Amino acid sequence: MLWLLVLLFYMEGAKLYLALEPLYGVPVFFTDTCPDGQEVTRILETEKEKELPADLCFYHDGGLVTLHEEGYGRQAQAAAAGIQGAAFLYDRRANGFAENDRNGCMIDEQTARELFGTAEAVGRNVAWGEESFQIREILPLKERIFLYHPKERDAEYTRIFVGQKEGESIKNTVSQVLMSYGLDGTIVEGESLKLIPLLGMLLVPLALFVFLFSYLGKGSRVLLAVLLAVLIWRTVRIPLDWLPGRWSDFSFYPQRIGEETEKLRLYLFLSKTAVQTENFIRICKSVLCSAAAFVLCLGALLPKKGEETKARTQKDLWMRQI
């Protein structure tokens, strides 16, 4: 029964980790001045004229808004997210949201059910203030979201999502975009958080490995250690940006770790998009499931280890008496 619980918790943790949505755009928060609707339009038009344009998506935080169903007057609250540019950088499922679609919007399933009584609401109209929008897509999100293209020319865009160019690091792409248009910003991403549930899922295999290692003879231990080393060598890859230009540069890793720590701190404290929020919740749940599986695994292994130690002690005493 205990091993069944270990398996269930471990599989649930792995399922949550695999359910993490990939982010195709790196979020960059503007640090000084934020561009308005007119400037964003100019930047997007200028970027498209380049030989190798970068994929850009500007984000406007519309706050919590109240949406109305025009027929029966039902209403629901959702977080308004205004975007301009390549919508897939914000959420890959919004890829079909055309840039010039000023009268369309996308909402989540729960908001659709509150407004229309069903999630099948594509093509229906929803009102926000004096504006009316037609629903283009229902997003499978648990977070409340109202995705639209702002019509206000003075709308303030607080961040930008930048897509990586082929053959170029994302850091260089972001720097070029910001410098080209006189903007200042900071990359704020939580990709390093994805390592935590991955490491959590290694706890149970590690406990089983140590337990098995203690049972084997010397020759079998060496063979098992070699197999583990080969497995790590074939599967683990170090990202290029984590390799110093010179191995004698001893300040590289402290500086790199400091940069990642600052990014993580900003990611945790600054506002997140719906996709980032859902990923963060999945990461936390995955870590909890992996920790529960590890504790239960120890609960199953330690009694057996104790019985083995007791048996060896009794055997040694018996041998001494002889």
Secondary structure, DSSP 8 states (H G I E B T S, - for coil): -HHHHHHHHHHHHHHHHHT-----EEEEEESS----HHHHHHHHHHHHTSSS---EEEEEEEEEEEEEETTT--EEEEEEEEEEE-GGGT-GGGTT--TT-SSEEEEEHHHHHHHHSSS--TT-EEEETTEEEEEEEEE--SS-EEEE----TT----EEEEE--TTS-HHHHHHHHHHHTT--EEE---GGGGHHHHHHTTHHHHHHHHHHHHHS-HHHHHHHHHHHHHHHHHH----GGGS-SSTT-TTHHHHHHHHHHHHHHHHHHS---HHHHHHHHHHHHHHHHHHHHHHHHHHHHHHHHHHHHHHHHHHHHHHHH-
